[in-house]
């Protein structure tokens, strides 16, 4: 369920909530970086809402902006951009699952004897 919600929030924020204006503006307008940060903030908010963690939301905002900047400046392709975004969702999910298991005491770490 968590994977579905994180990915759905990403796709919702990356397609219908971005719109053509923001898509164009984050690539070529005079205040291009502002628009990239705004779009990334929407993505970060999606992560925060789904995960319940402001810290993961801020991490999502930062990574989305960094990955988006790499795409806009031609250092990554469209496919690489989206693969990196999905990889971030996997990291957020792993963090949440491990945090839940550690706080519940159900994760025993190996002992090194």
Steps between C-alpha positions, in 0.01 A plus 500: 500500500783738589671447163174560315431823692854638459503426127146627448581824682810537281309448178217727612747777585710444187221499245159661577625726783802627308319638198646634177590843641715355778649241266613773259595751770739268683696453179533840337350794685711775660423365848532137391653380828209644700253298291713185537505549878124562505431181304739308726323642806172358374675163466646529850155580639368182338772296671431671835125438478539132409783426743388722785860624527603860442862379478423260216298778337802731515723221369250444218500873421880514490553184297224590254659841439846348458379229262282750309792740458710219354226427244443865409872557445531187283705286738228232515231378266127493566519127577795543737319787672197287575707197599681717755171635636365146540825392667450781752152369577655159568747661742216687680306174527799310634563774757137495615484120526829476689400786731170330580670168568768658719249699702283190548803299607430234239825545310792325655837604370766231455743456785865491406670247728 
